[in-house]
Structures are given as C-alpha cells and as structure tokens.
Amino acid sequence: MLLRFRSKEGIHRVQCAPETPFGEVVQTLLTKTLNKNPRLGSIKISCNGRNVTLDSISDQSVQQLDLKHGDMLTIDYEDQQQQQRLNKDNNINNPSISLNTKDLLKSAPKLPELPVDIELSKENGLIPRKQSKLCKHGDKGMCEYCSPLPPWDRTYKEENNIKHISFHAYVKSLEETTKTSGSSYVPPLSQPDFRITKKATCTHEPWPRGLCSKCQPSAITLQQQSYRMVDHVEFSTSELMNEFIDSWRQTGTQRFGVLYGTYEKYDTDIVPLGIKAIVQAIYEPPQDDETDGITMSILDNSFEEELCRVDKVANNFGIYRIGMIFTDLTDSGKGDGSVLCKRHKDSYFLTSLEVIMSAKHQLKHRNICHKSEQGIFSSKFVTCCISGNLEGDIEIAAYQVSTDGEALVQADMISGSTHPSMAWINETNEKRYVPEIFYTKKNEYNLTVKENAKPAFPIDYLLVSLTHGFPENVNNSEKEKNNDGYLKFKTIKGFPWSNRQSMGYSQDYHELKRYLFATATSGDLNALLDKLSNFQLLIYIGSLDILSSEEWGLLVESCRNRSNMESLMKLISTPGWQTLIMILQETM
C-alpha cells in the first residue's frame, strides 16, 4: 500500500505493508526520501484534523492506526540545522537530538499502569436498569427505558446525588465525545501545565526578557472538578486508626503519618468504575508535635531518605505510599471525650497551606496514564484529616487536590493566606508569569457567573472530597488464605511506633525483647508469626542489618504467606535469626 505525506518539502509517497510499524514508515520518508535528520521530539503528524507526536504512535502498525491505501498525512519537523540556528540566536546550549532508526523505532518506554487501571480500562461500566411501566416488550427485550446507562450519565448522577464521577468513567466520556473515523488515536487527556514553556519556534529571549503568544500561559478559569482519581479510602482495621489517634489522646499534641497500602477496584453499585485506596499501615516520620500543629523538616534530605528506607520494607509486602494523614484535634473541655468542631462548610475543610502541601505530595506521586498525552495524569495520592464534627465526635475526612490545583502549585502561582479558606495569588516576577485567573460561582439569582480570582479565591475550588470507611463483612480467615493483603500486618499494638520518643516510647533492644523474646523461644510458631506481622516491628528489624538478604526474604515470605510455615521454620534456624535471639537474651 501507499501512504502520502505532505511536508514543507512537498508531497511524497512511501510504500509499506499493513503490519509495518509507523515509525519505520516515517524513518523511510525522512532519511531515505528527503535525506533529513530532524529532532525526534519535533516530529508531528496530522491526519483528519488531529495532531499527534510521532513518539506517541511510532510503535503502532499502519493497520493499528487504521490507515488506508492512499491516505494523506501531514508531517512537520525541525531539522538539526534549523535548531542549531535557533540555539545560536537564543543562546541555548541544549544539544538537539538526532533521528536515527534506533531512536525512531524505540520510542520512550511507557511506565506500567497500576493493575487496577488496566482492569477498569477493559470494563464498560454500564449501569443496568430494570424494566419499567413504560417498557412494552418481553423479559428478553430491551428499549430506551431499560437499556443500560453509561457510567457518566448526568441523570443517574443527579438522582444518586453523586458529586464526582470516577476517573475511568470520565475518561470513557471523553473518548465517547471525541470518537472520529480518523486514522490515528488522539489521547483524550492532557496534564495541565500553567508554566511558561519556551518553544523551539519562539525566537525571543527567555522570560523575563521575552514573551510571546506561543509560550504565554492562557487565562485560567477554575471550577469544581467533576471527577476524582480515587473514590473511596478504606482503612483495613479500626485498630490501626485508634492507635494513630491515641498519640493525641495521650499527649494532646498533633500527629502526622504517611499512609501505605494499595489501590483496588471499588465494588459498589453507586459509583461505576470506581477506585479505592486501601490503607494497610501508617508510618510516622520524625516530627516535632505541638498542640496547634506539627513541625517537620520535609525539605531535609534525611527526611526523604528515612521514607525511602520505609518504602523498601513496604514494597516487600506489595504496598506503597498512597497518602498522608494528620490530626487537628482540640478537646472541648467538657470531660466527656468530645472535641471542638473547627472544620465545616462555614469555615474551611483544608487550609490553603494544607492544600498546597497536598498538591506538592501529589506532584511527587504521579499517576501513570496511557490515556494522557504526557503518559501521566494527576495523582492517586490522598490526604486524610482527623478532626471534630458538628456533634463533637472524632471524624476522618479524605480529600484530593484537583489537576488545576496541582498545576497552580507547580507553577508557583498561589500561596497560603492569613484567611485559611482563601488562597493568595502570587504576583508576576522574573521567575514566573501569572496570567488572569477566574473562577465560576453561583450568584444570588442561582446563575453561574465568572469572578476575577485576584487577589485571593476560595481554596475549595481546588478540593475534591472522597468517601471513607472500613471493610464490611470481611472473612478474616479467607482473606489470610487468599493473601489479599487486608491482614498482612496482623498485629498493630505491642511494639512502639516509630519516632514517638516525645511520648515516652522508643524502639530499642529492650522493647524488642519485651515484645518478641518470650514468644520467639516458646516454640509456638503461630504466636510468633502473629508477633512478626507488625509493620512497625518489621521496619525496626530491617534497620538493624542483622539478617542477611536471604534471611530477610524468609521473614517476608513468612508474613505474606501465613498458611505455609516452611519459610518461618527455615528462618528460625538461620545464623542471623539466632544472632538476634542471642542479643535479646543478653539484653538486660
């Protein structure tokens, strides 16, 4: 078959087979027909009004792109000579990237998506409906009154009071509205970026000495996000949350923790194609507790090194960082255990500083998404706050920052303000350009109007609320048998949590002996396994460097596969384990 390409050099034809990779077709056109050597990242293909970059489709075959014999495509690129000339004019020293067959056929590797995303992308999420009085057909028939609804249906959303649809329902709605008979696939998502991006075609000096309409950020209009990356936060056990809150009960000071767990399909009839974050463990990094806040050196390298060490332990058990949690509790003084309600619709849910902190964490934990032009889209990192409700009870609230909120923080366009419910818009300076920012709201006549956001706007426009809870009707023995992860860490209490020295607790050999020694020497393997299945204990043992990598692997396998005692029996006979027991025996 023949494909036709229109370029600045004219119209050219390239012979190919349906199974030929499209990158190879373009390579034949450029290097053999046109004798050009352009930059890989500058090649753009246009067909049927759709523009895509070559590296996003180079590994797909001509047949997969639905190209037919005689199709006309437009190709645009910048050759090395043009780029070198632009670099010289703009004092840019970045070397251009040459195009060769290896570069063309091996596009940037795609990072793997999460298993839950792969699973949900294959489902249609249709909402079934029963027959109504308006149906005139039999039991095996179907009509417009009983046919399944798409997962983004507006009427269903309003009837069930759904504020945010799931992320995969949102993606499918975009794909439905952008369906065309075109020859190439156009990703429906694009990660917003409000920073100045100097393009290769811009001939002026970089900001602040130059700016043009091509690189100038457009005006921004903020509105409530209609979808959410995660729909529900599930805490594996109530005991886990009680132990975290106990730090406030004992000291009256606030506490911060990092959530470890997994993302899984949210099986519910209300939210089609939903995702839930399952919290398996909490790690409290080094921090200074205060009654009205928390002080942490999160910009210190040692802080991230500490979390990376914990990440390695968590990854051994198939869990990873999925969010953060903090307390904001104040005793009411009534003596009945009630707390003050400080966060509500008339004050704030998260302060502007907390929203900015959450956005920075989300930017560090990007969501891999092959439906996005950039290969990433937003984040599944969640933020949980423990505070008092209107009844004076302790309550958990879960949130995420919108994609626009992430982009505003990334571009350094907003700051915290003295009014916690308002975000302050930064001024333009030599490091950033801040365009006009607006937000939409309902006025006193219930009409949607656009307001100028400067100098400050309500931070709620950047918030997405999630539901939360605990697992229902979980068969514990079956979960352990299936290794689903709900009870990987069977024991929560007993061994001190990390970095609680200010509360009078410390992780040392004395505590380890008190917690483990009697059980380890009793010969009761089941009791020993229960003791070992403690996240805080495993972090501490891992930090001692007593067990070899093989011995640590046996410990991990013992906790992960509780039905098989063979790994545990091998572990207790290893030199490393015997050394640990000997140290505990000699500890006074």
C-alpha positions as CSV (number, residue, x, y, z in Angstrom):
1,M,0.0,0.0,0.0
2,L,1.0,3.7,-0.5
3,L,0.8,6.4,2.1
4,R,1.1,10.1,1.0
5,F,2.9,12.7,3.2
6,R,2.6,16.4,2.8
7,S,5.7,18.3,4.2
8,K,7.5,21.6,3.7
9,E,9.5,19.8,1.0
10,G,6.3,18.8,-1.0
11,I,4.2,15.7,-1.3
12,H,5.9,12.3,-1.2
13,R,4.8,8.7,-1.3
14,V,6.0,5.8,0.8
15,Q,5.4,2.1,0.2
16,C,4.6,0.0,3.2
17,A,2.8,-3.1,4.4
18,P,-0.2,-3.1,6.8
19,E,2.0,-4.7,9.6
20,T,4.9,-2.2,9.2
21,P,5.5,0.0,12.3
22,F,4.5,3.5,11.6
23,G,7.8,4.8,13.0
24,E,9.6,2.8,10.3
25,V,7.5,4.3,7.6
26,V,8.3,7.9,8.7
27,Q,12.0,6.9,9.0
28,T,11.9,5.8,5.4
29,L,10.4,9.1,4.3
30,L,12.8,11.3,6.2
31,T,16.2,9.6,6.0
32,K,15.8,7.9,2.6
33,T,13.4,10.0,0.6
34,L,14.1,13.5,2.0
35,N,17.6,12.9,3.3
36,K,16.7,14.8,6.5
37,N,17.9,14.3,10.1
38,P,15.3,16.1,12.3
39,R,14.9,16.1,16.1
40,L,12.9,13.2,17.3
41,G,10.7,15.2,19.7
42,S,9.9,17.8,16.9
43,I,8.1,15.4,14.5
44,K,4.4,15.9,14.4
45,I,1.8,14.0,12.3
46,S,-1.5,15.4,11.3
47,C,-4.4,13.4,9.8
48,N,-8.1,14.2,9.6
49,G,-7.6,17.4,11.7
50,R,-5.8,15.5,14.6
51,N,-2.3,16.4,15.6
52,V,-0.1,13.8,17.4
53,T,3.6,13.5,18.1
54,L,5.5,10.7,16.4
55,D,6.9,9.2,19.6
56,S,3.3,8.5,20.8
57,I,2.4,6.3,17.8
58,S,5.7,5.1,16.4
59,D,5.4,1.6,17.8
60,Q,1.9,1.0,16.3
61,S,1.5,-0.6,13.0
62,V,-0.1,1.0,9.9
63,Q,-3.0,-1.3,10.3
64,Q,-3.5,-0.5,14.0
65,L,-3.6,3.2,13.1
66,D,-6.4,2.4,10.7
67,L,-4.6,3.9,7.7
68,K,-5.8,3.1,4.3
69,H,-4.1,2.9,0.8
70,G,-3.7,6.4,-0.5
71,D,-4.3,8.3,2.8
72,M,-2.8,11.8,3.0
73,L,-0.9,12.8,6.2
74,T,0.8,16.0,7.1
75,I,4.3,15.8,8.7
76,D,6.0,18.7,10.4
77,Y,9.5,18.7,11.9
78,E,12.6,20.8,12.6
79,D,15.9,19.7,11.2
80,Q,19.2,20.0,13.1
81,Q,20.4,23.0,11.1
82,Q,17.3,24.9,11.9
83,Q,17.5,24.0,15.6
84,Q,21.2,24.9,15.8
85,R,20.4,28.3,14.3
86,L,17.7,28.9,16.8
87,N,20.0,27.8,19.6
88,K,22.6,30.3,18.5
89,D,20.1,33.1,18.3
90,N,18.7,32.4,21.7
91,N,21.9,31.4,23.5
92,I,20.5,28.0,24.2
93,N,23.1,25.3,24.7
94,N,20.9,22.2,24.7
95,P,22.1,19.8,22.1
96,S,19.5,18.7,19.6
97,I,18.6,15.1,19.4
98,S,19.4,13.3,16.1
99,L,16.9,11.0,14.5
100,N,18.1,7.5,13.5
101,T,16.4,4.2,13.0
102,K,17.1,3.0,16.6
103,D,15.7,6.3,18.1
104,L,12.7,6.2,15.8
105,L,11.7,2.6,16.4
106,K,12.4,2.7,20.1
107,S,10.2,5.5,21.5
108,A,10.4,6.5,25.2
109,P,9.4,3.4,27.2
110,K,6.0,3.6,28.8
111,L,5.9,3.0,32.5
112,P,3.4,0.4,33.6
113,E,0.0,1.4,34.7
114,L,-1.4,0.2,38.0
115,P,-3.2,-3.2,37.8
116,V,-6.5,-1.6,38.8
117,D,-6.3,0.9,35.9
118,I,-5.6,-1.9,33.5
119,E,-8.6,-3.8,34.8
120,L,-11.0,-0.9,34.8
121,S,-10.0,0.2,31.3
122,K,-11.2,-3.1,29.9
123,E,-14.7,-2.7,31.5
124,N,-17.6,-0.7,30.1
125,G,-19.0,0.3,33.4
126,L,-22.6,0.3,32.1
127,I,-25.3,0.9,34.7
128,P,-28.0,-1.8,34.4
129,R,-31.7,-0.8,34.7
130,K,-34.8,-2.9,35.4
131,Q,-37.9,-2.8,33.2
132,S,-40.3,0.0,34.0
133,K,-44.0,0.5,33.3
134,L,-43.1,2.2,30.1
135,C,-41.5,-0.9,28.7
136,K,-43.7,-2.7,26.2
137,H,-41.5,-5.7,25.4
138,G,-40.9,-9.1,27.0
139,D,-38.4,-10.2,29.6
140,K,-35.6,-10.7,26.9
141,G,-36.2,-7.4,25.2
142,M,-34.7,-4.0,25.8
143,C,-35.7,-0.4,25.0
144,E,-34.7,3.1,25.7
145,Y,-36.4,3.0,29.1
146,C,-34.4,-0.1,30.4
147,S,-31.2,-0.2,28.4
148,P,-28.0,0.2,30.5
149,L,-26.8,3.8,31.1
150,P,-23.2,4.9,30.5
151,P,-21.2,5.4,33.7
152,W,-21.1,9.2,33.3
153,D,-24.9,9.6,32.8
154,R,-25.9,13.0,34.1
155,T,-29.4,12.0,35.2
156,Y,-28.1,9.0,37.1
157,K,-25.5,11.3,38.7
158,E,-28.2,13.8,39.9
159,E,-30.6,11.1,41.1
160,N,-28.0,9.4,43.2
161,N,-26.5,12.7,44.5
162,I,-23.1,11.9,43.0
163,K,-20.8,14.9,43.1
164,H,-17.8,13.4,41.4
165,I,-17.8,10.6,38.8
166,S,-15.0,8.1,38.8
167,F,-11.8,8.8,36.8
168,H,-12.3,5.9,34.3
169,A,-15.9,7.0,33.8
170,Y,-14.6,10.5,33.0
171,V,-12.1,9.1,30.5
172,K,-14.7,7.0,28.7
173,S,-17.0,10.0,28.5
174,L,-14.2,11.9,26.8
175,E,-13.4,9.1,24.4
176,E,-17.1,8.8,23.5
177,T,-17.4,12.5,22.7
178,T,-14.2,12.6,20.6
179,K,-14.9,9.5,18.6
180,T,-13.9,10.0,15.0
181,S,-13.2,8.0,11.9
182,G,-9.7,9.4,11.8
183,S,-6.6,7.3,11.2
184,S,-4.8,8.0,14.4
185,Y,-5.6,7.8,18.1
186,V,-5.6,11.0,20.0
187,P,-5.2,10.7,23.8
188,P,-8.3,12.2,25.4
189,L,-6.3,13.6,28.4
190,S,-3.6,16.2,28.8
191,Q,-1.9,17.2,32.0
192,P,-2.5,20.9,32.6
193,D,0.7,23.0,32.9
194,F,0.5,26.7,33.7
195,R,4.2,27.4,33.5
196,I,5.9,29.4,30.7
197,T,7.1,26.8,28.1
198,K,9.5,28.4,25.7
199,K,9.0,26.5,22.4
200,A,11.6,25.9,19.7
201,T,9.7,28.2,17.3
202,C,10.0,31.1,19.7
203,T,12.8,33.4,18.5
204,H,12.8,35.7,21.6
205,E,14.9,35.5,24.7
206,P,13.6,33.5,27.7
207,W,11.3,35.1,30.3
208,P,11.6,37.7,31.8
209,R,13.4,39.2,28.8
210,G,10.9,37.9,26.3
211,L,7.4,36.5,26.0
212,C,5.1,35.8,23.1
213,S,1.6,34.4,22.5
214,K,3.1,30.9,21.8
215,C,4.7,30.5,25.2
216,Q,2.5,32.7,27.3
217,P,0.1,30.8,29.6
218,S,-3.6,31.4,28.7
219,A,-6.1,32.8,31.2
220,I,-7.2,30.2,33.8
221,T,-10.8,29.6,34.8
222,L,-11.2,27.5,37.9
223,Q,-14.3,25.4,38.6
224,Q,-15.2,22.4,40.7
225,Q,-13.7,19.2,39.2
226,S,-16.3,16.8,38.0
227,Y,-14.3,13.6,38.6
228,R,-11.9,12.2,41.1
229,M,-8.9,10.0,40.8
230,V,-9.8,7.9,43.9
231,D,-13.4,7.5,45.1
232,H,-13.0,5.9,48.5
233,V,-10.4,5.4,51.2
234,E,-10.7,2.2,53.1
235,F,-8.8,1.6,56.4
236,S,-8.0,-2.1,56.8
237,T,-8.8,-2.1,60.5
238,S,-10.3,0.3,63.0
239,E,-7.5,-0.7,65.4
240,L,-5.0,1.0,63.1
241,M,-6.8,4.3,63.3
242,N,-7.3,4.1,67.0
243,E,-3.5,3.5,67.6
244,F,-2.7,6.6,65.4
245,I,-5.3,8.8,67.3
246,D,-4.0,7.5,70.7
247,S,-0.9,9.7,70.2
248,W,-3.2,12.8,70.6
249,R,-5.2,11.2,73.4
250,Q,-2.0,10.6,75.4
251,T,-0.2,13.9,74.7
252,G,-2.7,16.4,73.4
253,T,-0.4,17.2,70.5
254,Q,-1.0,16.7,66.8
255,R,0.5,13.9,64.7
256,F,1.4,13.3,61.0
257,G,1.6,10.0,59.3
258,V,2.3,8.5,55.8
259,L,-0.3,6.0,54.6
260,Y,0.9,2.8,53.0
261,G,-1.4,0.5,51.1
262,T,-2.7,-0.4,47.6
263,Y,-5.3,0.7,45.1
264,E,-8.1,-1.7,44.2
265,K,-11.4,-1.7,42.4
266,Y,-14.2,-0.1,44.4
267,D,-17.1,-2.6,44.1
268,T,-20.2,-0.6,44.6
269,D,-23.4,-0.1,42.7
270,I,-23.4,3.7,43.2
271,V,-20.0,4.6,41.6
272,P,-19.3,2.8,38.4
273,L,-15.6,2.0,37.6
274,G,-14.6,3.4,41.0
275,I,-11.2,3.0,42.7
276,K,-10.5,2.7,46.4
277,A,-7.3,3.3,48.3
278,I,-6.8,0.6,51.0
279,V,-4.7,1.7,53.9
280,Q,-2.7,-1.2,55.4
281,A,-0.2,0.6,57.6
282,I,0.8,4.1,58.9
283,Y,4.4,5.3,59.4
284,E,5.1,8.4,61.5
285,P,8.2,10.2,60.2
286,P,10.4,12.3,62.5
287,Q,8.4,15.4,63.7
288,D,8.0,17.9,66.5
289,D,4.5,17.7,67.9
290,E,2.7,20.8,69.1
291,T,-0.8,21.4,70.4
292,D,-1.8,23.5,67.4
293,G,0.3,21.9,64.6
294,I,3.3,19.9,63.5
295,T,6.9,20.9,62.6
296,M,8.8,18.7,60.1
297,S,11.9,19.2,58.1
298,I,10.4,17.8,54.9
299,L,12.9,19.6,52.7
300,D,15.8,17.9,54.5
301,N,17.4,15.1,52.6
302,S,17.4,12.9,55.7
303,F,13.6,13.1,55.8
304,E,13.2,11.6,52.3
305,E,16.0,9.1,53.0
306,E,14.0,7.9,56.0
307,L,10.9,7.4,54.0
308,C,12.8,5.7,51.2
309,R,14.0,3.2,53.8
310,V,10.5,2.5,54.9
311,D,9.3,2.3,51.3
312,K,11.7,-0.6,50.7
313,V,10.2,-2.5,53.6
314,A,6.7,-1.7,52.5
315,N,7.4,-2.7,48.9
316,N,8.5,-6.2,50.1
317,F,4.8,-6.7,51.2
318,G,3.3,-5.3,48.0
319,I,2.3,-1.9,49.4
320,Y,3.5,1.6,48.7
321,R,2.9,5.2,49.7
322,I,-0.7,6.1,48.9
323,G,-1.3,9.2,51.0
324,M,-0.8,11.1,54.2
325,I,-2.8,11.7,57.4
326,F,-2.7,14.3,60.2
327,T,-4.7,15.2,63.2
328,D,-6.3,18.6,64.1
329,L,-8.0,17.8,67.4
330,T,-8.8,20.0,70.4
331,D,-10.5,18.8,73.5
332,S,-13.8,20.5,74.1
333,G,-13.1,20.7,77.9
334,K,-16.5,19.1,78.8
335,G,-14.8,16.0,80.2
336,D,-16.9,13.6,78.0
337,G,-14.2,13.0,75.3
338,S,-15.8,15.3,72.8
339,V,-13.7,17.6,70.6
340,L,-14.1,21.0,69.0
341,C,-15.5,21.3,65.5
342,K,-13.2,23.6,63.6
343,R,-13.7,22.4,60.0
344,H,-17.1,22.8,58.4
345,K,-18.8,24.5,55.4
346,D,-18.8,27.9,57.0
347,S,-15.0,27.8,57.9
348,Y,-12.8,25.5,55.9
349,F,-12.2,21.8,55.2
350,L,-8.5,22.1,54.5
351,T,-6.5,25.3,54.9
352,S,-4.8,26.9,51.9
353,L,-1.4,25.8,53.3
354,E,-2.6,22.2,53.7
355,V,-3.9,22.2,50.1
356,I,-0.6,23.4,48.8
357,M,1.2,20.7,50.8
358,S,-1.1,18.0,49.5
359,A,-0.6,19.3,45.9
360,K,3.2,19.1,46.3
361,H,2.9,15.5,47.5
362,Q,0.6,14.6,44.6
363,L,3.1,16.1,42.2
364,K,5.8,13.8,43.6
365,H,3.5,10.7,43.2
366,R,2.2,11.0,39.6
367,N,-0.4,8.7,38.2
368,I,0.8,6.7,35.2
369,C,-1.9,7.0,32.5
370,H,-1.6,5.9,28.9
371,K,-4.7,7.9,28.0
372,S,-2.7,11.1,28.5
373,E,-0.5,12.9,26.0
374,Q,2.3,13.1,28.6
375,G,1.9,9.5,29.9
376,I,0.9,10.8,33.3
377,F,-2.2,12.4,34.6
378,S,-2.8,13.9,38.1
379,S,-2.2,11.6,41.1
380,K,-3.9,9.0,43.3
381,F,-2.2,10.3,46.5
382,V,-4.8,11.0,49.1
383,T,-4.9,13.4,52.1
384,C,-6.8,12.5,55.3
385,C,-7.6,14.8,58.2
386,I,-8.8,13.7,61.6
387,S,-10.8,16.5,63.3
388,G,-14.1,17.0,65.2
389,N,-17.5,17.1,63.5
390,L,-20.6,19.1,64.4
391,E,-21.6,16.5,67.1
392,G,-18.2,16.8,68.8
393,D,-17.1,13.3,67.7
394,I,-13.7,12.5,66.1
395,E,-14.1,12.1,62.4
396,I,-12.0,11.3,59.4
397,A,-12.2,13.3,56.2
398,A,-10.5,12.4,52.9
399,Y,-9.6,14.8,50.1
400,Q,-7.5,15.2,46.9
401,V,-6.3,18.4,45.1
402,S,-7.7,18.9,41.6
403,T,-5.5,18.7,38.5
404,D,-5.8,22.5,38.2
405,G,-4.7,22.9,41.8
406,E,-1.6,20.8,41.1
407,A,-0.7,22.9,38.1
408,L,-1.1,26.2,40.1
409,V,1.2,24.9,42.8
410,Q,3.7,23.6,40.2
411,A,3.8,27.0,38.5
412,D,4.1,28.7,42.0
413,M,1.1,30.8,41.3
414,I,-0.6,30.5,44.7
415,S,0.4,30.9,48.4
416,G,-1.3,30.4,51.7
417,S,-3.1,33.4,53.3
418,T,-4.0,34.6,56.8
419,H,-7.5,33.5,56.0
420,P,-7.3,29.7,55.9
421,S,-10.1,29.2,53.4
422,M,-8.6,31.6,50.8
423,A,-5.6,31.1,48.5
424,W,-3.5,34.1,47.7
425,I,-2.5,34.6,44.1
426,N,1.2,35.5,43.7
427,E,2.4,38.4,41.6
428,T,4.3,38.0,38.4
429,N,8.1,38.2,38.8
430,E,11.3,37.3,37.0
431,K,10.7,33.6,37.8
432,R,7.0,33.2,37.0
433,Y,4.3,34.7,34.8
434,V,0.8,34.7,36.4
435,P,-2.0,35.2,33.8
436,E,-5.5,36.3,34.6
437,I,-7.3,33.8,36.9
438,F,-11.0,33.5,37.2
439,Y,-13.4,31.2,39.0
440,T,-17.1,30.4,38.4
441,K,-19.7,30.5,41.1
442,K,-23.5,30.7,41.6
443,N,-24.7,34.2,42.4
444,E,-27.8,35.2,44.5
445,Y,-30.0,34.5,41.5
446,N,-28.6,31.0,41.1
447,L,-26.9,31.9,37.9
448,T,-23.3,30.8,37.1
449,V,-21.1,33.8,36.8
450,K,-17.3,34.3,36.4
451,E,-15.4,36.2,39.0
452,N,-11.8,37.5,39.0
453,A,-9.8,35.4,41.4
454,K,-7.2,38.1,42.3
455,P,-6.0,38.8,44.9
456,A,-7.5,35.7,46.6
457,F,-10.1,33.0,45.9
458,P,-11.8,30.2,47.9
459,I,-9.5,27.2,48.3
460,D,-12.5,24.8,48.0
461,Y,-12.3,25.2,44.2
462,L,-9.2,23.1,44.3
463,L,-10.6,20.4,46.6
464,V,-12.1,17.0,45.7
465,S,-13.8,15.2,48.5
466,L,-13.7,11.4,48.9
467,T,-15.7,8.9,51.0
468,H,-14.0,6.7,53.6
469,G,-14.8,3.7,55.8
470,F,-13.8,0.3,57.0
471,P,-14.2,-3.1,55.2
472,E,-17.6,-4.7,55.6
473,N,-18.3,-8.5,56.0
474,V,-14.6,-9.5,55.6
475,N,-14.0,-13.1,56.3
476,N,-10.6,-12.8,58.0
477,S,-9.5,-16.4,57.6
478,E,-10.4,-16.4,53.9
479,K,-8.6,-13.1,53.4
480,E,-5.5,-14.5,55.0
481,K,-5.7,-17.7,52.9
482,N,-6.1,-15.7,49.7
483,N,-3.3,-13.3,50.7
484,D,-5.5,-10.3,49.7
485,G,-3.5,-8.0,51.9
486,Y,-6.1,-7.0,54.5
487,L,-4.3,-8.8,57.3
488,K,-0.7,-8.8,56.1
489,F,0.1,-6.8,59.3
490,K,-2.0,-8.8,61.8
491,T,-0.6,-7.0,65.0
492,I,-0.9,-3.3,65.4
493,K,-0.2,-2.8,69.1
494,G,2.5,-4.1,71.4
495,F,5.7,-2.8,69.7
496,P,6.2,1.0,69.9
497,W,5.6,3.0,66.7
498,S,8.5,4.9,65.1
499,N,9.6,8.3,66.2
500,R,7.4,8.5,69.4
501,Q,10.3,9.4,71.7
502,S,8.4,12.6,72.8
503,M,5.6,10.4,74.0
504,G,8.0,8.3,76.1
505,Y,8.3,5.4,73.7
506,S,11.4,4.2,71.9
507,Q,12.3,1.4,69.5
508,D,15.4,-0.4,71.0
509,Y,16.5,-3.9,72.1
510,H,14.8,-3.6,75.4
511,E,11.4,-3.1,73.7
512,L,12.2,-5.7,71.2
513,K,13.0,-8.2,73.9
514,R,9.8,-7.4,75.9
515,Y,7.7,-7.8,72.7
516,L,9.3,-10.7,71.0
517,F,11.7,-12.8,73.1
518,A,9.3,-14.9,75.1
519,T,7.2,-15.8,72.0
520,A,10.3,-16.5,69.9
521,T,11.6,-19.0,72.4
522,S,8.3,-20.7,73.2
523,G,8.2,-22.8,70.1
524,D,4.7,-21.6,69.2
525,L,5.1,-20.8,65.5
526,N,1.6,-19.4,65.1
527,A,2.0,-17.0,68.0
528,L,5.5,-16.0,66.7
529,L,4.0,-15.3,63.2
530,D,1.3,-13.1,64.7
531,K,4.0,-11.1,66.6
532,L,6.2,-10.7,63.4
533,S,3.2,-9.5,61.3
534,N,3.7,-6.0,62.7
535,F,4.7,-3.2,60.3
536,Q,6.5,-1.1,63.0
537,L,8.5,-4.2,64.1
538,L,9.5,-5.1,60.6
539,I,10.8,-1.6,60.0
540,Y,12.9,-1.8,63.1
541,I,14.3,-5.3,62.4
542,G,15.1,-4.1,58.9
543,S,17.1,-1.2,60.3
544,L,19.3,-3.5,62.5
545,D,21.0,-5.1,59.5
546,I,21.4,-8.4,61.4
547,L,19.5,-10.6,58.9
548,S,21.1,-11.2,55.6
549,S,19.1,-10.6,52.4
550,E,18.2,-14.3,52.2
551,E,17.1,-14.3,55.8
552,W,15.1,-11.2,55.3
553,G,13.4,-12.8,52.3
554,L,12.3,-15.7,54.5
555,L,10.9,-13.3,57.1
556,V,8.9,-11.5,54.4
557,E,7.6,-14.8,52.9
558,S,6.5,-16.0,56.3
559,C,4.4,-12.9,56.9
560,R,3.0,-12.8,53.4
561,N,2.1,-16.4,53.1
562,R,0.7,-17.3,56.6
563,S,-0.6,-20.7,55.5
564,N,2.9,-22.0,54.8
565,M,5.1,-22.4,57.9
566,E,8.1,-23.8,56.0
567,S,9.7,-20.3,55.5
568,L,9.3,-19.5,59.2
569,M,10.9,-22.8,60.2
570,K,13.8,-22.1,57.9
571,L,14.1,-18.5,59.3
572,I,14.4,-19.5,63.0
573,S,17.3,-21.9,62.1
574,T,19.3,-19.3,60.3
575,P,22.5,-17.7,61.8
576,G,21.1,-14.2,61.5
577,W,17.9,-15.1,63.5
578,Q,20.0,-17.0,66.1
579,T,22.2,-13.9,66.5
580,L,19.2,-11.7,67.0
581,I,17.8,-14.1,69.7
582,M,21.2,-14.2,71.4
583,I,21.4,-10.4,71.5
584,L,17.9,-10.2,73.1
585,Q,18.9,-12.9,75.6
586,E,21.9,-10.8,76.8
587,T,19.9,-7.6,76.8
588,M,19.2,-6.5,80.4
